[in-house]
Amino acid sequence: MGDIVVLVKPALNPDMVRAKPDGAVDLDAIPLKLDDIDANALFEAQKLKKTLGGKIAALLILTWGPVARRQKDLRMVAQEALARGADEAHIVADDEIIPGDPVTTASAVVATIKKAGLNPDLILVAEASIDQTTGQVAGRVAAKLGYPYISFARKLEVSDGKVIAERDLEEHIEVVEAPLPAVVSVTQEINEPRPPTLIQIRRAGKKPQNYYKISDLGDVKKPVKEILEQRILTVARKQIIIEGDTLEEIAEKLIEALEKEGVLKI
């Protein structure tokens, strides 16, 4: 079997959103983390490697900048990917492709695969990222490489030069197969990834990490997206206290207040 490539996104951590005094989202202050479903993809790659051999290459495209400010977070995400079973990491970090979009990211992925001399039989991708959730990158990579594409896989089996997948279509399960090489996007239901052990974390520091700029890769689409503004939605509560001597009186006052606010029509 050839290489297993896992796309790993250094994603904005949605649990640590920061706002500026004017209410705008402070993108630069939000730390990056390994995208949640990427952990599932890496764990699935480990399972396939035990059965079929080959190496696991984690491929990271930095889509949030600036690069100088994101270096620490980027290294931490790469280290976690290596601790979770990847044998090597290939990382694209260049301010020229920030902020990223699906077209830019997919072209950078394909260019990096070619530049690194990877020969993937299988490319595993999360069904969507936690910070943008477009779900487009996997399909775009498959189209650019000319590989078959299976989306929303909740179970995988690879044998005899083909991949067989169960796809979750909400109301029913669909079983499909495709010849290798192929691109597969996976859901969180595919497995329950285990956190890396102390030994895996220590070994990760000795695994190769290869960094690239756009000038190293060649044909990478420049982003056309421009973020003009992102704001945090805030809800101001009126904090009205309703008092009364009896429950009936309190209920009547509550109904009057709700009617006044237009919540109830009596």
Residue frames relative to the residue before (quaternion, step in Angstrom):
aa qw qx qy qz dx dy dz
M 1.0000 0.0000 0.0000 0.0000 0.00 0.00 0.00
G 0.4625 -0.6716 0.5026 0.2871 3.54 -1.11 0.65
D 0.7650 -0.3484 0.2667 0.4715 3.55 -1.26 -0.40
I 0.2599 -0.6825 0.6472 0.2187 3.51 -1.35 0.36
V 0.1258 -0.7921 0.5955 0.0465 3.57 -0.60 1.14
V 0.0985 -0.7807 0.6162 0.0331 3.54 -0.89 0.99
L 0.3050 -0.7405 0.5691 0.1866 3.56 -0.75 1.05
V 0.0658 -0.8041 0.5903 -0.0237 3.56 -0.68 1.14
K 0.1616 -0.8244 0.5379 0.0708 3.55 -0.59 1.11
P 0.3024 -0.6865 0.6245 0.2172 3.59 -0.95 0.87
A 0.0471 -0.8588 0.5085 -0.0421 3.56 0.03 1.36
L 0.5741 -0.5531 0.4668 0.3829 3.54 -1.23 0.44
N 0.4068 -0.7157 0.5151 0.2387 3.56 -0.91 0.91
P 0.3141 -0.7924 0.4876 0.1892 3.64 -0.32 1.18
D 0.6247 0.5460 -0.3419 0.4412 3.59 1.23 -0.31
M 0.7499 0.3401 -0.1912 0.5342 3.57 1.27 -0.18
V 0.1551 0.8030 -0.5513 0.1651 3.56 0.94 0.94
R 0.1487 -0.7891 0.5939 0.0492 3.55 -0.95 0.95
A 0.1917 -0.7832 0.5839 0.0940 3.57 -1.10 0.74
K 0.4378 -0.6499 0.5538 0.2816 3.52 -1.25 0.57
P 0.7015 -0.4748 0.3067 0.4340 3.62 -1.18 0.31
D 0.6976 0.4653 -0.2810 0.4668 3.61 1.10 -0.62
G 0.6205 -0.5776 0.3328 0.4130 3.60 1.27 0.10
A 0.5120 0.6331 -0.4280 0.3922 3.60 1.24 -0.08
V 0.5251 -0.6219 0.4763 0.3326 3.56 -1.12 0.66
D 0.2776 -0.7542 0.5755 0.1515 3.56 -0.86 0.99
L 0.2188 -0.8281 0.5042 0.1104 3.58 0.20 1.30
D 0.6545 0.5390 -0.3195 0.4231 3.57 0.98 -0.82
A 0.7001 0.4767 -0.2659 0.4604 3.59 1.15 -0.58
I 0.5853 0.5665 -0.3808 0.4376 3.61 1.25 -0.16
P 0.3620 -0.7513 0.5021 0.2291 3.63 -0.60 1.04
L 0.4347 -0.6741 0.5346 0.2662 3.53 -1.30 0.41
K 0.0503 -0.7728 0.6318 0.0321 3.55 -1.23 0.57
L 0.6028 -0.5136 0.4414 0.4219 3.55 -1.28 0.20
D 0.5041 -0.6718 0.4530 0.2989 3.55 -0.75 1.06
D 0.6089 -0.6319 0.3402 0.3379 3.56 -0.87 1.02
I 0.7531 0.4017 -0.2369 0.4642 3.59 0.67 -1.07
D 0.5063 0.6243 -0.4309 0.4101 3.60 1.23 -0.21
A 0.5853 0.5629 -0.3709 0.4506 3.59 1.13 -0.58
N 0.6341 0.5144 -0.3237 0.4780 3.59 1.07 -0.73
A 0.6512 0.5210 -0.3122 0.4549 3.57 0.98 -0.87
L 0.6600 0.5023 -0.3061 0.4674 3.59 0.99 -0.84
F 0.6539 0.5061 -0.3161 0.4651 3.57 0.97 -0.81
E 0.6364 0.5129 -0.3273 0.4741 3.59 1.02 -0.75
A 0.6221 0.5350 -0.3356 0.4627 3.57 1.05 -0.74
Q 0.6220 0.5367 -0.3371 0.4598 3.59 1.02 -0.77
K 0.6572 0.5131 -0.3101 0.4569 3.58 0.94 -0.90
L 0.6764 0.4862 -0.2939 0.4687 3.58 0.94 -0.85
K 0.6256 0.5453 -0.3387 0.4434 3.56 1.05 -0.73
K 0.6301 0.5409 -0.3383 0.4426 3.59 0.99 -0.79
T 0.7155 0.4478 -0.2453 0.4769 3.56 1.06 -0.77
L 0.8334 0.2749 -0.0809 0.4725 3.53 0.85 -1.04
G 0.4761 -0.6658 0.4565 0.3487 3.59 1.19 -0.28
G 0.5198 0.6261 -0.4768 0.3325 3.56 -1.25 -0.36
K 0.4221 -0.6821 0.5285 0.2779 3.55 -1.31 0.11
I 0.3621 -0.7073 0.5669 0.2174 3.53 -1.28 0.49
A 0.0875 -0.7887 0.6082 0.0197 3.55 -0.77 1.08
A 0.2316 -0.7524 0.6027 0.1305 3.57 -0.77 1.05
L 0.1211 -0.7996 0.5873 0.0326 3.54 -0.84 1.02
L 0.0639 -0.8219 0.5655 -0.0250 3.57 -0.54 1.22
I 0.0825 -0.7620 0.6411 0.0382 3.56 -0.96 0.94
L 0.2976 -0.7606 0.5483 0.1799 3.61 -0.56 1.11
T 0.0870 -0.8250 0.5582 0.0128 3.59 -0.64 1.13
W 0.7119 0.3522 -0.2464 0.5553 3.60 1.29 -0.05
G 0.0896 -0.8309 0.5492 0.0038 3.55 -0.79 0.98
P 0.5523 0.0178 -0.7528 -0.3576 1.36 -2.39 -0.66
V 0.6800 -0.5215 0.3280 0.3976 3.55 -1.21 0.56
A 0.6471 0.5475 -0.3315 0.4143 3.58 0.87 -0.94
R 0.7067 0.4533 -0.2611 0.4764 3.58 1.03 -0.79
R 0.7150 0.4675 -0.2447 0.4586 3.59 1.16 -0.54
Q 0.3889 0.7697 -0.4564 0.2192 3.60 1.24 -0.09
K 0.6684 0.5064 -0.3118 0.4468 3.59 0.88 -0.91
D 0.6672 0.4920 -0.2990 0.4727 3.58 0.88 -0.96
L 0.6447 0.5402 -0.3170 0.4383 3.57 0.96 -0.90
R 0.6565 0.5011 -0.3083 0.4721 3.58 0.95 -0.87
M 0.6487 0.5266 -0.3211 0.4459 3.58 0.98 -0.82
V 0.6515 0.5002 -0.3146 0.4758 3.59 0.99 -0.82
A 0.6455 0.5115 -0.3179 0.4698 3.59 0.98 -0.85
Q 0.6514 0.5173 -0.3125 0.4588 3.58 0.96 -0.86
E 0.6551 0.5049 -0.3192 0.4627 3.58 0.98 -0.81
A 0.6317 0.5279 -0.3330 0.4599 3.59 0.99 -0.79
L 0.6618 0.4908 -0.2996 0.4810 3.58 1.01 -0.82
A 0.6498 0.5067 -0.3156 0.4705 3.58 1.03 -0.75
R 0.6919 0.4675 -0.2690 0.4800 3.58 1.15 -0.61
G 0.7825 -0.4048 0.1619 0.4446 3.56 1.16 0.49
A 0.5192 0.6233 -0.4421 0.3827 3.61 1.16 -0.20
D 0.4048 -0.7237 0.5107 0.2272 3.58 -1.05 0.79
E 0.7891 -0.0041 0.0174 0.6140 3.57 1.19 -0.52
A 0.2514 -0.7629 0.5787 0.1411 3.54 -1.23 0.49
H 0.1220 -0.7554 0.6415 0.0538 3.53 -1.08 0.86
I 0.0605 -0.8499 0.5187 -0.0703 3.53 -0.44 1.29
V 0.1476 -0.7679 0.6193 0.0716 3.56 -0.85 1.03
A 0.0959 0.7855 -0.5994 0.1210 3.56 -0.59 1.19
D 0.2822 0.7481 -0.5365 0.2700 3.55 -0.26 1.29
D 0.4639 -0.7042 0.4664 0.2671 3.57 -0.75 1.03
E 0.5620 0.6285 -0.3848 0.3756 3.60 1.19 -0.41
I 0.7552 0.3331 -0.2129 0.5228 3.62 1.12 -0.44
I 0.5475 0.5755 -0.4078 0.4503 3.58 1.19 0.55
P 0.5250 -0.2494 -0.8086 0.0918 1.60 -1.72 1.83
G 0.4909 -0.6926 0.4473 0.2814 3.54 -1.00 0.79
D 0.1025 -0.7418 0.6538 0.1089 3.52 -1.36 0.29
P 0.7090 -0.4837 0.2732 0.4344 3.65 -1.13 0.37
V 0.6384 0.5232 -0.3399 0.4507 3.62 0.97 -0.75
T 0.6720 0.4934 -0.2888 0.4707 3.57 0.90 -0.95
T 0.6728 0.5067 -0.3016 0.4468 3.56 0.85 -0.97
A 0.6670 0.5028 -0.3097 0.4543 3.60 0.88 -0.90
S 0.6686 0.4867 -0.3148 0.4658 3.60 0.93 -0.81
A 0.6360 0.5160 -0.3266 0.4717 3.60 1.09 -0.68
V 0.6147 0.5450 -0.3400 0.4578 3.59 1.05 -0.75
V 0.6891 0.4779 -0.2834 0.4652 3.58 0.80 -1.00
A 0.6601 0.5080 -0.3092 0.4589 3.59 0.93 -0.87
T 0.6595 0.5041 -0.3076 0.4652 3.60 1.02 -0.76
I 0.6081 0.5450 -0.3493 0.4596 3.59 1.01 -0.76
K 0.6883 0.4704 -0.2794 0.4763 3.58 0.92 -0.89
K 0.6629 0.5145 -0.3068 0.4492 3.59 0.94 -0.91
A 0.7161 0.4518 -0.2513 0.4690 3.59 0.96 -0.88
G 0.4348 -0.7189 0.4466 0.3077 3.59 1.25 -0.14
L 0.3273 0.7496 -0.5091 0.2678 3.56 1.14 0.62
N 0.1683 -0.7775 0.6011 0.0772 3.54 -1.13 0.72
P 0.0116 -0.8722 0.4888 0.0128 3.58 0.57 1.12
D 0.2765 -0.7029 0.6294 0.1825 3.50 -1.09 0.84
L 0.7956 0.1049 -0.0223 0.5962 3.54 1.18 -0.63
I 0.0990 -0.7599 0.6409 0.0454 3.54 -1.00 0.93
L 0.1331 -0.8054 0.5764 0.0375 3.55 -0.60 1.18
V 0.0292 -0.7955 0.6026 -0.0566 3.55 -0.91 1.03
A 0.5052 -0.6080 0.5064 0.3444 3.57 -1.14 0.57
E 0.5934 -0.5906 0.4040 0.3687 3.59 -1.08 0.68
A 0.7671 -0.1239 0.0857 0.6236 3.60 1.19 -0.58
S 0.4523 -0.6661 0.5125 0.2986 3.56 -1.23 0.41
I 0.5760 -0.6284 0.4090 0.3258 3.55 -1.19 0.53
D 0.7262 0.4505 -0.2546 0.4526 3.60 1.15 -0.41
Q 0.7990 0.2082 -0.1381 0.5469 3.62 1.16 -0.36
T 0.1406 -0.8697 0.4655 0.0851 3.59 1.23 -0.54
T 0.2804 0.7700 -0.5336 0.2092 3.63 0.95 0.72
G 0.2377 -0.8038 0.5115 0.1893 3.59 1.06 -0.69
Q 0.5075 0.6953 -0.3871 0.3303 3.59 1.23 0.34
V 0.5797 0.6561 -0.3807 0.2974 3.57 1.03 -0.78
A 0.6533 0.5328 -0.3316 0.4235 3.61 0.84 -0.94
G 0.6874 0.4842 -0.2834 0.4612 3.59 0.85 -0.95
R 0.6554 0.5095 -0.3115 0.4624 3.57 1.01 -0.78
V 0.6252 0.5206 -0.3360 0.4746 3.59 1.03 -0.74
A 0.6493 0.5191 -0.3145 0.4582 3.58 0.92 -0.91
A 0.6629 0.5121 -0.3070 0.4516 3.58 0.92 -0.89
K 0.6814 0.4902 -0.2988 0.4540 3.58 0.93 -0.88
L 0.7134 0.4283 -0.2543 0.4929 3.60 1.08 -0.69
G 0.4126 -0.7088 0.4715 0.3242 3.58 1.21 -0.40
Y 0.4452 0.6814 -0.4579 0.3574 3.59 1.19 0.59
P 0.5165 -0.5818 0.5000 0.3806 3.61 -1.16 0.39
Y 0.2245 -0.7890 0.5665 0.0789 3.54 -1.15 0.71
I 0.0692 -0.7635 0.6419 0.0166 3.56 -0.94 1.01
S 0.1597 -0.8141 0.5547 0.0633 3.57 -0.73 1.06
F 0.8531 0.2064 -0.1421 0.4577 3.54 -1.39 0.39
A 0.2186 0.7949 -0.5325 0.1918 3.57 0.89 0.94
R 0.1554 -0.7913 0.5865 0.0754 3.56 -0.90 0.96
K 0.7715 0.1035 -0.0990 0.6198 3.57 1.32 -0.06
L 0.0928 -0.8133 0.5744 0.0072 3.57 -0.95 0.94
E 0.0240 0.7461 -0.6653 0.0024 3.49 -1.25 0.67
V 0.0826 -0.7978 0.5970 0.0153 3.55 -0.86 0.99
S 0.3007 0.7317 -0.5711 0.2191 3.57 -0.76 1.05
D 0.8424 0.1857 -0.1366 0.4871 3.55 -1.28 0.49
G 0.7029 -0.5128 0.2696 0.4127 3.55 0.96 0.90
K 0.7193 0.3639 -0.2676 0.5278 3.57 1.14 0.44
V 0.3197 -0.7133 0.5891 0.2048 3.53 -1.30 0.40
I 0.1428 -0.7670 0.6230 0.0560 3.55 -0.96 0.98
A 0.0224 -0.8306 0.5541 -0.0503 3.55 -0.73 1.07
E 0.2958 -0.6779 0.6375 0.2158 3.50 -1.28 0.59
R 0.1627 -0.7935 0.5832 0.0613 3.56 -0.76 1.09
D 0.3440 -0.7395 0.5474 0.1872 3.53 -0.94 0.96
L 0.0284 -0.8164 0.5759 -0.0325 3.59 -0.44 1.23
E 0.6101 -0.5993 0.3088 0.4162 3.56 1.22 0.74
E 0.8147 0.2338 -0.1310 0.5142 3.60 0.45 -1.13
H 0.8001 0.0087 -0.0205 0.5994 3.59 1.20 -0.32
I 0.4404 -0.6671 0.5369 0.2699 3.53 -1.34 0.29
E 0.1663 -0.7815 0.5974 0.0682 3.56 -0.91 0.98
V 0.1989 -0.7645 0.6028 0.1125 3.59 -0.94 0.88
V 0.0247 0.8001 -0.5955 0.0683 3.56 -0.72 1.12
E 0.1344 -0.7738 0.6082 0.1149 3.54 -1.26 0.28
A 0.0531 -0.7833 0.6192 0.0094 3.55 -1.22 0.56
P 0.5103 -0.6357 0.4722 0.3355 3.59 -1.10 0.59
L 0.4483 -0.6489 0.5384 0.2967 3.53 -1.24 0.49
P 0.5417 -0.1583 -0.8254 -0.0175 1.56 -2.18 1.27
A 0.0661 -0.8012 0.5948 -0.0035 3.54 -1.18 0.66
V 0.3244 -0.6887 0.6084 0.2242 3.52 -1.38 0.34
V 0.0310 -0.8000 0.5987 -0.0230 3.57 -0.86 0.99
S 0.1770 -0.7455 0.6294 0.1290 3.56 -0.95 0.89
V 0.2205 -0.8093 0.5399 0.0702 3.55 -0.88 1.01
T 0.3704 -0.6997 0.5667 0.2283 3.53 -1.28 0.52
Q 0.6611 -0.5057 0.3693 0.4133 3.57 -1.28 0.19
E 0.6101 0.5836 -0.3492 0.4064 3.59 1.17 -0.48
I 0.5081 0.6876 -0.4170 0.3085 3.60 1.20 -0.27
N 0.7934 -0.1075 0.0879 0.5927 3.60 1.11 -0.59
E 0.3612 -0.6730 0.5830 0.2771 3.53 -1.37 -0.10
P 0.2405 -0.8165 0.5035 0.1480 3.60 0.01 1.25
R 0.3364 -0.7264 0.5663 0.1961 3.53 -1.09 0.81
P 0.5218 -0.6187 0.4667 0.3566 3.60 -1.04 0.63
P 0.5622 -0.6153 0.4172 0.3624 3.62 -1.04 0.64
T 0.4711 -0.6627 0.5079 0.2843 3.54 -1.15 0.68
L 0.6784 -0.4731 0.3579 0.4334 3.58 -1.27 0.22
I 0.6382 0.5211 -0.3301 0.4607 3.59 1.00 -0.78
Q 0.6518 0.5081 -0.3189 0.4640 3.60 0.96 -0.84
I 0.6375 0.5227 -0.3258 0.4629 3.58 1.01 -0.77
R 0.6659 0.4941 -0.3053 0.4682 3.59 0.95 -0.82
R 0.6702 0.5008 -0.3026 0.4566 3.58 0.96 -0.84
A 0.5695 0.6220 -0.3782 0.3817 3.57 1.12 -0.63
G 0.6392 0.5572 -0.3261 0.4178 3.58 1.04 -0.74
K 0.6931 0.4616 -0.2746 0.4808 3.58 1.21 -0.40
K 0.5605 0.6101 -0.3887 0.4032 3.58 1.25 -0.12
P 0.5652 -0.6450 0.3943 0.3302 3.61 -1.01 0.72
Q 0.0851 -0.7487 0.6559 0.0461 3.52 -1.17 0.80
N 0.1014 -0.8106 0.5767 0.0083 3.57 -0.63 1.15
Y 0.1727 -0.8023 0.5687 0.0554 3.56 -0.73 1.14
Y 0.0923 -0.7960 0.5981 0.0130 3.54 -1.08 0.86
K 0.2256 -0.7041 0.6498 0.1764 3.49 -1.34 0.50
I 0.6858 -0.4826 0.3350 0.4297 3.56 -1.23 0.30
S 0.6281 0.5508 -0.3367 0.4344 3.58 1.04 -0.73
D 0.6307 0.5297 -0.3320 0.4598 3.60 1.21 -0.41
L 0.7405 0.4867 -0.2073 0.4145 3.54 1.12 -0.72
G 0.4416 -0.7046 0.4643 0.3048 3.58 1.01 -0.64
D 0.8730 -0.0469 0.0580 0.4819 3.56 -0.74 -1.12
V 0.2517 0.7329 -0.5871 0.2341 3.55 0.01 1.36
K 0.4285 -0.7151 0.4948 0.2454 3.56 -0.78 1.05
K 0.3782 -0.7044 0.5503 0.2409 3.57 -0.94 0.85
P 0.5382 -0.6482 0.4219 0.3349 3.60 -0.96 0.76
V 0.2595 -0.7514 0.5872 0.1524 3.54 -1.11 0.76
K 0.5499 0.6170 -0.3905 0.4054 3.56 1.29 -0.18
E 0.0378 -0.7656 0.6418 0.0224 3.53 -1.11 0.76
I 0.2913 -0.7562 0.5616 0.1671 3.57 -0.73 1.05
L 0.2099 -0.8057 0.5461 0.0927 3.55 -0.47 1.22
E 0.7856 -0.1787 0.1490 0.5734 3.56 0.90 -0.87
Q 0.0049 -0.7469 0.6647 0.0182 3.53 -1.17 0.69
R 0.0698 -0.8223 0.5648 -0.0037 3.54 -0.75 1.03
I 0.4368 -0.6683 0.5401 0.2661 3.53 -1.22 0.60
L 0.3666 -0.7251 0.5437 0.2103 3.54 -0.85 1.02
T 0.0659 -0.8043 0.5906 0.0003 3.55 -0.65 1.12
V 0.2128 -0.7631 0.6013 0.1046 3.55 -1.10 0.76
A 0.1952 -0.7840 0.5819 0.0931 3.55 -0.67 1.13
R 0.2638 -0.7740 0.5584 0.1396 3.56 -0.64 1.10
K 0.4632 -0.7009 0.4741 0.2636 3.59 -1.03 0.79
Q 0.2177 -0.8335 0.4881 0.1400 3.56 1.29 -0.35
I 0.2249 0.7758 -0.5440 0.2271 3.57 0.80 1.07
I 0.1974 -0.7739 0.5939 0.0972 3.56 -0.83 0.99
I 0.1597 -0.7874 0.5922 0.0610 3.57 -0.75 1.08
E 0.0443 -0.8105 0.5834 -0.0284 3.55 -0.71 1.11
G 0.1341 0.7813 -0.6032 0.0883 3.55 -1.22 0.50
D 0.5786 -0.6083 0.4210 0.3436 3.56 -1.25 0.38
T 0.7897 0.1664 -0.0922 0.5832 3.59 1.16 -0.56
L 0.6460 -0.5157 0.3914 0.4044 3.54 -1.28 0.34
E 0.6206 0.5469 -0.3428 0.4453 3.59 1.06 -0.73
E 0.6582 0.5048 -0.3072 0.4664 3.58 0.96 -0.86
I 0.6482 0.5104 -0.3137 0.4699 3.56 0.96 -0.87
A 0.6493 0.5231 -0.3166 0.4523 3.59 0.96 -0.87
E 0.6502 0.5130 -0.3162 0.4627 3.58 0.99 -0.85
K 0.6628 0.4955 -0.3076 0.4697 3.59 0.94 -0.85
L 0.6282 0.5319 -0.3317 0.4608 3.60 1.05 -0.75
I 0.6539 0.5041 -0.3121 0.4700 3.58 0.96 -0.87
E 0.6409 0.5225 -0.3215 0.4614 3.60 0.98 -0.83
A 0.6658 0.5032 -0.3044 0.4592 3.57 0.96 -0.87
L 0.6648 0.4969 -0.2972 0.4720 3.59 0.97 -0.83
E 0.6300 0.5234 -0.3236 0.4737 3.56 1.10 -0.72
K 0.6473 0.5301 -0.3076 0.4532 3.54 1.02 -0.84
E 0.6961 0.4613 -0.2599 0.4849 3.57 1.09 -0.76
G 0.5143 -0.6615 0.4057 0.3651 3.59 1.28 -0.13
V 0.4396 0.6948 -0.4591 0.3365 3.57 1.24 0.21
L 0.7713 0.1878 -0.0943 0.6007 3.56 1.09 -0.79
K 0.1332 -0.7457 0.6445 0.1035 3.50 -1.25 0.57
I 0.0616 -0.8153 0.5757 -0.0096 3.55 -0.59 1.15
